[in-house]
Every structure is written in C-alpha cells, then in structure tokens.
Amino acid sequence: MKGIKLGENEVVESKRVVNLPGGPVAICEREVHEFYRPETATSTRLVISDAIDRTRILISKAREEFSELNSIMRELVVR
C-alpha cells in the first residue's frame, strides 16, 4: 500500500493598497502551497492485526459493561 506524505510547505504572501473613494484599503493575501510525495510501500499486516486486537479488547470491555448493567437492572426490577 502506498501513501502520500507531506514533503514541504511554501508560503506566498502579497500585499497591496487599493485606493477607493472612501480611502485606501490594504489587501494582504497569503497562500500556503503544500507539496506531497509518495511514500514507499509498507507492510499492512501489522496494522491490520493491531486493529483486530484492539477491536477484540473493545468488544470484551463492552460485554463486561453490559453484563454489569444487566445485573444492576435485574436488581432494580426485583426491588
């Protein structure tokens, strides 16, 4: 999988004054040009396996919390 990475920034600034009937108006413009370059290919297996592990942990925590919530709800129903 190839990605694109920011290589460098270039800032272009321009200032000018326009004379209008109500008086002069200063106009300041600023542009940021970003240059990107392709990255070299990297292994995606590690990223995918990490995502799967984190998802499993999230699911197990959610199941724990739901089971605790269910037990609390059962106690409230009995009362």
C-alpha positions as CSV (number, residue, x, y, z in Angstrom):
1,M,0.0,0.0,0.0
2,K,1.4,3.3,-1.0
3,G,0.6,6.5,0.8
4,I,1.3,10.2,0.2
5,K,3.3,12.2,2.7
6,L,3.7,16.0,3.1
7,G,7.1,16.9,1.8
8,E,7.3,20.7,2.3
9,N,5.3,23.9,2.6
10,E,5.8,27.1,0.7
11,V,4.1,30.3,1.8
12,V,3.4,33.1,-0.8
13,E,2.4,36.5,0.6
14,S,1.4,39.6,-1.3
15,K,0.4,43.0,0.0
16,R,-1.2,45.8,-2.0
17,V,-3.1,49.0,-1.4
18,V,-6.2,49.9,-3.4
19,N,-7.4,53.5,-3.4
20,L,-11.2,53.6,-3.1
21,P,-13.5,56.6,-2.8
22,G,-13.7,56.1,1.0
23,G,-9.9,55.9,1.4
24,P,-7.1,53.5,0.7
25,V,-7.6,49.8,1.6
26,A,-4.7,47.5,2.3
27,I,-5.1,43.9,1.0
28,C,-2.9,41.2,2.4
29,E,-3.1,37.8,0.7
30,R,-1.4,34.6,1.9
31,E,-1.3,31.3,0.2
32,V,0.2,28.1,1.5
33,H,1.4,25.6,-1.1
34,E,1.9,22.1,0.2
35,F,4.0,19.6,-1.8
36,Y,3.3,15.9,-1.3
37,R,5.5,12.9,-2.3
38,P,4.6,9.3,-2.5
39,E,5.8,7.0,0.4
40,T,7.4,3.7,-0.1
41,A,5.3,0.6,0.4
42,T,4.9,-0.6,3.9
43,S,3.6,-3.8,5.4
44,T,-0.1,-3.7,6.3
45,R,-0.3,-7.0,8.2
46,L,0.9,-5.4,11.5
47,V,-1.6,-2.6,11.2
48,I,-4.5,-4.9,10.5
49,S,-3.5,-7.3,13.3
50,D,-3.3,-4.4,15.7
51,A,-6.7,-3.2,14.7
52,I,-8.2,-6.7,15.1
53,D,-6.6,-6.9,18.6
54,R,-7.9,-3.5,19.6
55,T,-11.4,-4.4,18.3
56,R,-11.4,-7.6,20.4
57,I,-10.4,-5.7,23.5
58,L,-13.1,-3.1,22.9
59,I,-15.8,-5.8,22.4
60,S,-14.8,-7.6,25.6
61,K,-14.9,-4.4,27.6
62,A,-18.3,-3.5,26.1
63,R,-19.6,-7.0,27.0
64,E,-18.3,-6.6,30.6
65,E,-20.0,-3.2,31.0
66,F,-23.3,-4.6,29.5
67,S,-23.2,-7.6,31.8
68,E,-22.7,-5.2,34.8
69,L,-25.5,-3.0,33.6
70,N,-27.8,-6.0,33.2
71,S,-27.1,-7.2,36.7
72,I,-27.9,-3.8,38.1
73,M,-31.1,-3.6,36.1
74,R,-32.2,-7.0,37.4
75,E,-31.6,-5.9,41.0
76,L,-33.7,-2.7,40.3
77,V,-36.5,-4.7,38.8
78,V,-36.7,-7.0,41.8
79,R,-36.9,-4.1,44.2
